[in-house]
Amino acid sequence: MLVSHRYATAPNRGKARALAARGLEVTLAVPQEWREPALGRVVETSWERQAGVEVFPVQATGAGDAARYRFAPRVLATLLRDKRPELIQIEEEIGAVATRQVAGAAARLGIPVVAGVADNVAARRTGGGGPFAGWRRRRVLRSVRGAVAASEGAGALLREDLEGLPVAVIPHLGVRVPTAAEHAPHDGLSLGFVGRLVHRKGLDTLLEALTRHRELAWVLTVVGDGPERVTLESLASARRLAARVRWAGALATAELARTWPSLDVLIQPSRSTPEWSEPTGHTLAEAMAHEIAVIGTASGATSEVIGEAGLVVPPDDPDALAGAIGALADPDRRRGYAEAARARAISRYSDEAVAEASLQFWKEIVAEGARGQGSRTPGP
């Protein structure tokens, strides 16, 4: 059983389908309703069962807030009793109310639990949680059999919190890899930015970098919305870039999928703050799967997602970012990076690769639990 608000939307269920293809019966426990502020809509999930994957909506309060939503206790307890899964993976943060709730309900039924964690900044472990937040975090970690960290940074924090806890670094969501990458014909260099329009995402740095390339025939597509959109549009106008920037707004997953073929390079210019650093790099992995060359800044998981298959520069450095853009303006060099990016996405971040890595870790967890029970069983 996988528990997360992310599975409320069908495009995020690729890992579950890949697990089912390996012979597992997979249940996705999701809030019955989930608000998506970026898209201004409420997602309503209904029960369905297809090819070994059952989507089970559970009534919840606080839907739309990943840290605070809570399942209806009786409905959750009934689901766990009826399904009796061999293992539950909760893909919400350790401090989330739903994590504590599901872990507690599973413990009462003797069902092993794996925690799925993306937080990779030490300040977030106890930030805003009151004086007992650290104690509650350690208590939850002591109740689980292992943890899946979305990045090396998240894994390091988990190992600090509880020595000896089995931790695997595996993305929580995989990406769909098209059978053949599609590239729409266009003139010039097509650049893309996908993310919330907030300070930490660094779009202002990208705009500044592009002022160094007025001689290049580039166009930038900005996918996303947020409180800084007006400020960023004004910055583009002040730097005389407005005619070359297309503001697409927030797009649903299906709409974003139609955007990938038109891009040559995806740029993620994020900056880290004391309370935030790129947690997963999922958007980068999506672009890489579509054979798009990528540029990122050294923030959180970005460097490990890109590896040697793209370019990584320091954050808040328009000159360095401009240099990377200039390097990928060369079609031959860009093509080499794009092909390497796709190969890396297939081997590490595809739904199939994530499902296989998850399954192997779960087998180890279940086997270790069985050995532990056996060691406590009296001899004849």
WOWOMO-V773903 format. One line per field, one symbol per residue. ss: DSSP state (H for helix, E for strand, C for the rest). phi: phi as a letter, one per 20 degrees, with the letter a starting at -180 (. if undefined). burial: 1 if it has 24 or more other C-alpha atoms within 12 Angstrom, else 0. A space follows every 50 residues. Layout:
BEGIN
ss: ???
phi: ???
burial: ???
END
This chain:
BEGIN
ss: CEECHHHHCHHHHHHHHHHHHCCCCEEEEEECEEEECCCCEEEECCCEEE CCEEEEEECEECCCCCCCCEECHHHHHHHHHHHCCCCEEECCCCCCHHHH HHHHHHHHHCCCEEEEECCCCHHHHCCCCCCCHHHHHHHHHHHCCEEEEC CHHHHHHHHHHCCCCEEEECCCCCECCCCCCCCCCCCCEEEEEECCCCHH HCHHHHHHHHHHHCCCCEEEEEECCCCCHHHHHHHHHHCCCHHHEEEEEC CCHHHHHHHHCCCCEEEECCCCECCECCCCCHHHHHHHHCCCEEEEECCC CHHHHHCCCCEEECCCCHHHHHHHHHHCCCHHHHHHHHHHHHHHHHHHHE HHHHHHHHHHHHHHHHHHHHHHHHHCCCCC
phi: .ddaffefdgfeeffffffffeneedddecffcbedgfdmbdedddfbbb lnddedfcgbdmfodfecfcffgfffffffffelffaddedcfgefgfff ffffffffdmefcdedcdgccgfffcgmdnfdffffffffffedeabdef bffffffffffbfnffccebgfdecedfgcfdcffaemdedcccrfecgf emffffffffffcffeedcddddqbrfdffffffffffeldgfdddeemf cfgfffgfegfedecdddefcecgdbbgecmffgfffffeldfcccdfcl fgffffleeadccfflcgfffffffffeffgffffffffffffffffdcf gffffffffffffffffffffffffeegff
burial: 11111111110111111111000111111111111000000011100000 00111111110011111011110001101100011111111111111111 11111110001111111111110111000000000011011111111111 11111111101100111111111111100010000000111111111111 11111111111110000111111111001001100100001001101011 11000110111111111111110001111111111111111111111111 11111111111111111101111111111000011111111111111111 111111111011001100100000000000
END
